[in-house]
């Protein structure tokens, strides 16, 4: 028996679209993932020590969308959690995003209120036109010294490029604050799935009308499948056999270590902006999950150019290359692209969910129109 849709990829984009197509629109959906598991990059499991770890790096859920939070709450209970990050700078651990505590510790100054801190930034900011690069975003707002301390090295490691060669959106994602708020995110809803992300996805994909096959590459079996249309959440260039060349991505190598201590570091994540340190950050999972355990597991992240695609590289020439694939996609009937890789854009998890919820209705309507 055939399926109305084949959904390629069992991460947030593919799974949410599959659930909506099956539950709301009554479609039969086959979900394929080349990995041996569902949940995409949010996949979590218990390691040999019994600690719940995120196999593809830490994922912290946050959103301002009540609709997105309510939708996901159908498939999970939540553990309230507000993420905090420290940066290792000049031998000290200070909050990032930069706030009043950060500046007072690093510079030994007394800044009694937000206005005083804003003057501190303004005195160091370098005026200029509207920022076009990541370097300009930071230097225009807080000056070169803070840019060098917190952003340049970290960005060069993360992206393999100097911030002067990257779109302004990269460093604009990390705001600078004038108060003492040391939360990494300020969204209305901040929480972690009580039973983990994988369990959330198991519930999400357990709808009548959904069949899931893992360890299956769509490109290997597409000619043997009986289906109506495709929802593709993998790299858009891969779908078209990289006709216009490979879109550039950054990948990450994860190095896990289990230690015989209850706690390894003073915050869930510690960033290492200095380029002499080969990794970008260390995350301790127990601080995310709240798990009670005598040992702890950490992960170090080593960005690299090769490997699984994680982060589309935001540069104008890459966007232009993607636009060629987008034009080709528009001329390819019966195929819908979604998610980070399918649309070549960095999204937070909640943004992917919101996009998928909207896309599912459009995709179902397109199927009706084509019938």
Residue pairs with C-beta under 8 A, 6 or more apart in sequence:
1 28
1 226
2 28
2 225
2 226
2 227
2 228
3 28
3 29
3 30
3 211
3 225
3 226
3 227
3 228
4 21
4 27
4 28
4 29
4 227
4 228
4 229
4 367
5 18
5 21
5 27
5 28
5 29
5 30
5 227
5 228
5 229
5 230
5 231
5 363
5 367
6 29
6 30
6 31
6 32
6 218
6 222
6 225
6 227
6 229
6 230
6 231
7 14
7 15
7 17
7 18
7 21
7 29
7 30
7 31
7 32
7 230
7 231
7 233
8 14
8 32
8 33
8 218
8 230
8 231
8 232
8 233
8 234
9 31
9 32
9 33
9 40
9 232
9 233
9 234
9 339
9 341
9 342
10 31
10 32
10 33
10 35
10 37
10 38
10 39
10 40
10 201
10 205
10 212
10 214
11 39
11 40
11 41
11 42
11 233
11 339
11 352
12 40
12 42
12 339
12 349
12 352
12 353
12 356
13 233
13 338
13 339
13 340
13 342
13 352
13 355
13 356
13 359
14 31
14 33
14 40
14 231
14 233
14 338
14 339
14 356
15 31
15 38
15 39
15 40
15 201
15 204
15 205
16 71
16 204
16 352
16 353
16 356
16 357
16 360
17 231
17 338
17 356
17 359
17 360
17 363
18 29
18 31
18 205
18 207
18 210
18 231
19 204
19 205
19 207
19 210
20 356
20 357
20 360
20 361
20 364
21 27
21 29
21 209
21 231
21 360
21 363
21 364
22 28
22 29
22 207
22 208
22 209
22 210
23 207
23 209
24 360
24 361
24 364
25 360
25 364
26 209
27 209
27 364
27 367
28 209
28 211
29 209
29 210
29 211
30 211
30 212
30 213
30 225
30 227
31 38
31 205
31 210
31 211
31 212
31 213
32 213
32 214
32 216
32 217
32 218
32 221
33 40
33 212
33 213
33 214
33 215
33 216
34 215
34 216
34 217
34 218
35 43
35 214
35 215
36 214
36 215
37 43
37 45
37 198
37 214
38 198
38 201
38 202
38 205
38 212
38 214
39 197
39 198
39 200
39 201
40 56
41 56
41 57
41 59
41 310
42 54
42 56
42 59
42 197
42 198
42 201
42 349
43 54
43 55
43 56
43 197
43 198
44 52
44 53
44 54
44 55
44 196
44 197
44 198
45 52
45 53
45 55
45 196
45 198
46 52
46 53
47 53
47 256
47 258
47 297
48 258
49 258
49 293
49 295
49 297
50 293
51 258
51 285
51 286
51 291
51 293
51 295
51 296
51 297
52 196
52 285
52 289
52 291
53 256
53 285
53 297
53 299
54 197
54 285
54 288
54 299
55 254
56 252
56 254
56 310
57 252
57 254
57 283
57 299
57 301
58 268
58 269
58 283
58 285
58 288
58 299
59 197
59 349
60 81
60 83
60 184
60 185
60 190
60 192
60 288
61 72
61 189
61 190
61 191
61 192
61 193
61 349
61 350
62 83
62 185
62 187
62 189
62 190
62 191
62 348
62 350
63 69
63 187
63 188
63 189
63 348
63 349
63 350
63 353
64 187
64 188
64 189
64 350
65 189
65 350
65 354
66 188
66 189
67 354
67 357
68 350
68 353
68 354
68 357
69 189
69 350
71 353
71 357
72 200
72 353
74 203
75 200
75 201
75 203
75 204
76 193
76 194
76 195
76 199
76 200
76 203
77 193
77 194
77 195
78 191
78 192
78 193
78 194
79 191
79 192
79 193
79 194
79 289
79 290
80 190
80 191
81 190
81 191
81 192
81 288
81 290
82 183
82 185
82 190
83 183
83 184
83 185
83 190
83 268
83 269
83 288
84 95
84 182
84 183
84 184
84 267
84 268
84 269
85 95
85 96
85 184
85 267
85 268
85 269
85 270
85 271
85 281
86 93
86 94
86 95
86 96
86 265
86 266
86 267
86 269
86 270
86 271
87 93
87 94
87 95
87 96
87 102
87 150
87 270
87 271
87 272
87 273
88 270
88 271
88 272
88 273
88 274
88 277
89 106
89 149
89 150
89 273
89 274
90 106
90 149
92 105
92 106
93 266
93 267
93 270
94 101
94 102
94 105
94 106
95 101
95 102
95 182
96 102
96 150
96 174
96 184
96 271
97 174
97 175
97 176
97 177
97 184
98 142
98 146
98 150
98 176
98 177
99 176
99 177
99 178
99 179
99 180
99 181
99 182
100 111
100 114
100 117
100 177
100 178
100 179
100 180
101 180
101 182
103 109
103 111
103 117
103 120
104 110
104 111
106 149
109 120
111 117
111 120
114 178
114 179
115 178
117 178
118 178
121 141
121 142
121 143
121 176
121 178
123 143
124 142
124 143
124 144
124 145
124 146
125 139
125 140
125 141
125 142
125 143
126 139
126 140
126 143
126 144
127 140
128 136
128 139
128 140
131 137
131 140
131 168
132 167
132 168
133 163
133 164
133 165
133 166
133 167
133 168
134 151
134 155
134 163
134 164
134 166
134 167
134 168
134 169
134 170
134 171
134 172
135 147
135 151
135 152
135 162
135 163
135 164
135 166
135 171
136 164
136 168
137 168
137 171
137 172
138 146
138 147
138 151
138 163
138 171
139 147
141 176
142 176
146 176
147 163
149 273
150 273
151 163
151 171
151 174
151 273
152 162
152 163
152 273
153 273
153 274
153 275
154 271
154 272
154 273
154 280
155 161
155 162
155 163
155 166
155 170
155 171
156 162
156 163
156 275
157 275
157 278
157 279
157 280
157 303
158 250
158 280
158 303
158 311
159 166
159 170
159 250
159 303
159 311
159 313
160 250
160 303
160 304
160 305
161 313
161 315
163 170
163 171
165 315
166 313
166 314
166 315
167 314
167 315
167 316
169 314
170 314
183 190
184 269
187 350
192 288
192 289
192 290
193 199
193 200
196 289
205 212
218 230
218 232
218 234
219 238
228 334
228 367
229 334
229 335
229 336
229 363
229 366
229 367
229 370
230 334
230 335
230 336
231 336
231 338
231 359
231 363
232 239
232 335
232 336
232 337
232 338
232 342
233 337
233 338
233 339
233 341
233 342
234 341
234 342
235 247
235 249
235 309
235 341
235 342
235 344
236 247
236 322
236 325
236 326
236 329
236 337
236 341
236 342
236 343
236 344
237 243
237 244
237 245
237 246
237 247
237 325
239 335
239 337
240 325
240 328
240 329
243 325
243 328
244 321
244 324
244 325
244 328
245 321
247 312
247 318
247 321
247 322
247 325
247 344
248 312
248 313
248 315
248 318
249 309
249 310
249 311
249 312
249 313
250 303
250 304
250 305
250 310
250 311
250 313
251 303
251 304
251 305
251 306
251 307
251 308
251 309
251 310
251 311
252 301
252 302
252 303
252 304
252 307
252 310
253 301
253 302
253 303
253 304
253 307
254 299
254 300
254 301
254 302
255 279
255 299
255 300
255 301
255 302
256 297
256 298
256 299
257 297
257 298
257 299
257 300
258 295
258 296
258 297
259 295
259 296
259 297
259 298
260 294
260 295
261 295
261 296
262 293
262 294
262 295
262 296
263 284
263 286
263 287
263 296
264 282
264 284
264 296
264 298
265 282
265 284
265 298
267 287
268 283
268 284
268 287
268 288
269 281
269 282
269 283
269 284
270 281
270 282
271 280
271 281
272 279
272 280
272 281
272 282
278 302
279 300
279 301
279 302
280 301
280 302
280 303
281 300
281 301
282 298
282 299
282 300
282 301
283 298
283 299
283 301
284 296
284 297
284 298
285 291
285 296
285 297
285 298
285 299
286 293
286 296
286 297
309 341
311 346
312 318
312 322
312 340
312 341
312 344
312 345
312 346
314 346
318 344
319 344
322 344
325 344
329 335
329 337
333 370
334 370
336 359
336 362
336 363
336 366
337 343
338 355
338 356
338 359
339 347
339 352
339 355
339 356
340 346
340 347
340 352
343 355
347 355
